[in-house]
């Protein structure tokens, strides 16, 4: 039997293509969401169904066709057509594209969309704020547990309240509303469940080049301890960061590791925990220096300062002040599968770390020694750096 999968744009017949209108006219039976069927209830036999399996089951029982399935927006843009193509293999399926909500909103705003990052938080879990954090322009479908105002509130909470946001609701209908403002301004408003959003971030999180290992002189340091470039590069490799990881840097010092993690996890979050006031000031300066909006500075002493933080995926321990065992307890209580990397320079810390990390899955212990050149007149001398132990592992055995 012939089945038409018809992209009907926003739902208003005025946004449909001529091909879509002709297909609807040719189908005595129309299936789809109630909102999409409303203009056709008097002229067609309308069957309100949404789930792909339900639609396919109904079509399988129809004796005569063709049947038209109305799908919002475009059939190739987060559409139910994807599922129906696999469920209707026994039928002659004709797909008619429509105008997507992204195309429609962009036209309303007089902007192009070819370089926009596209995400959907409608009926699914997605790190929309993380995508806005790392992209200059992001388009999002919203709804369900993640509404447009929720995204704006989280942006504001992360210090991104200045991001320009445009929200469209009830697009194409007589009560259509398109609102533009900062995330902080729109966080105070309420929007329809099925709204779309275009965010423009003038200062996204980006790494100056691909790969870790920023030079030491890229950071403001003062007299605060810092994990040196060579050790930092290896430690970051051991962390095995993902673009959306939640990272703790405990004993962050100047924030060299925190900054590297923030740049490596542009859609994630990094929490730099530090107890010294001088280091906290430098952390703030280095955060601003690298535009690391996904970095949150936490003043306090571990393990107490860790209790209110979200569960980590990755943890770097640069300084534990003799509380390594207690800190590991907090980490694995919050996430039993967290991956942890710890550096040590004193024999006492090495001994304790060796004992504790031996109980982790995939425990790895490496000693690193680096020697740098130093110019003396027209000669170059070799300066040996302190040897550093790097311990890594994930989850307790």
Rosetta blueprint (number, residue, H / E / L):
1 X L
2 X E
3 X E
4 X E
5 X E
6 X E
7 X E
8 X L
9 X E
10 X L
11 X L
12 X L
13 X H
14 X H
15 X H
16 X L
17 X L
18 X H
19 X H
20 X H
21 X H
22 X H
23 X H
24 X H
25 X H
26 X H
27 X L
28 X L
29 X E
30 X E
31 X E
32 X E
33 X L
34 X H
35 X H
36 X H
37 X H
38 X H
39 X H
40 X H
41 X L
42 X L
43 X L
44 X L
45 X E
46 X E
47 X E
48 X E
49 X L
50 X L
51 X L
52 X H
53 X H
54 X H
55 X H
56 X H
57 X H
58 X H
59 X H
60 X H
61 X H
62 X L
63 X L
64 X L
65 X L
66 X L
67 X E
68 X E
69 X E
70 X E
71 X E
72 X L
73 X E
74 X L
75 X L
76 X L
77 X L
78 X L
79 X L
80 X L
81 X H
82 X H
83 X H
84 X H
85 X H
86 X H
87 X H
88 X L
89 X L
90 X L
91 X L
92 X E
93 X E
94 X E
95 X E
96 X E
97 X L
98 X L
99 X L
100 X L
101 X H
102 X H
103 X H
104 X H
105 X H
106 X H
107 X H
108 X H
109 X H
110 X L
111 X L
112 X L
113 X L
114 X L
115 X L
116 X L
117 X E
118 X E
119 X E
120 X E
121 X L
122 X L
123 X L
124 X L
125 X L
126 X L
127 X L
128 X H
129 X H
130 X H
131 X H
132 X H
133 X H
134 X H
135 X L
136 X L
137 X E
138 X E
139 X E
140 X E
141 X E
142 X L
143 X E
144 X L
145 X L
146 X E
147 X L
148 X H
149 X H
150 X H
151 X H
152 X H
153 X H
154 X H
155 X H
156 X H
157 X H
158 X L
159 X L
160 X L
161 X L
162 X L
163 X L
164 X E
165 X E
166 X E
167 X E
168 X E
169 X E
170 X L
171 X L
172 X L
173 X L
174 X L
175 X L
176 X L
177 X E
178 X E
179 X E
180 X E
181 X E
182 X E
183 X H
184 X H
185 X H
186 X H
187 X L
188 X L
189 X L
190 X L
191 X L
192 X L
193 X L
194 X L
195 X E
196 X E
197 X E
198 X E
199 X E
200 X E
201 X L
202 X L
203 X L
204 X L
205 X L
206 X L
207 X L
208 X L
209 X L
210 X L
211 X L
212 X L
213 X L
214 X L
215 X L
216 X H
217 X H
218 X H
219 X L
220 X L
221 X L
222 X L
223 X L
224 X L
225 X L
226 X L
227 X L
228 X L
229 X H
230 X H
231 X H
232 X H
233 X H
234 X H
235 X H
236 X H
237 X H
238 X H
239 X H
240 X L
241 X L
242 X L
243 X L
244 X L
245 X L
246 X E
247 X E
248 X E
249 X E
250 X E
251 X L
252 X L
253 X L
254 X L
255 X L
256 X H
257 X H
258 X H
259 X H
260 X H
261 X H
262 X H
263 X H
264 X H
265 X L
266 X L
267 X L
268 X L
269 X E
270 X E
271 X E
272 X E
273 X E
274 X E
275 X L
276 X L
277 X H
278 X H
279 X H
280 X H
281 X H
282 X H
283 X H
284 X H
285 X H
286 X H
287 X H
288 X H
289 X H
290 X L
291 X L
292 X L
293 X L
294 X L
295 X E
296 X E
297 X E
298 X E
299 X E
300 X L
301 X L
302 X L
303 X L
304 X H
305 X H
306 X H
307 X L
308 X L
309 X L
310 X L
311 X L
312 X L
313 X L
314 X E
315 X E
316 X E
317 X E
318 X L
319 X L
320 X L
321 X L
322 X L
323 X L
324 X H
325 X H
326 X H
327 X H
328 X H
329 X H
330 X H
331 X H
332 X H
333 X H
334 X H
335 X L
336 X L
337 X L
338 X L
339 X E
340 X E
341 X E
342 X E
343 X E
344 X E
345 X L
346 X L
347 X H
348 X H
349 X H
350 X H
351 X H
352 X H
353 X H
354 X H
355 X H
356 X H
357 X H
358 X L
359 X L
360 X E
361 X E
362 X E
363 X E
364 X E
365 X E
366 X E
367 X E
368 X E
369 X L
370 X L
371 X E
372 X E
373 X E
374 X E
375 X E
376 X E
377 X L
378 X L
379 X E
380 X E
381 X E
382 X E
383 X E
384 X E
385 X L
386 X L
387 X L
388 X E
389 X E
390 X E
391 X E
392 X E
393 X E
394 X E
395 X E
396 X E
397 X L
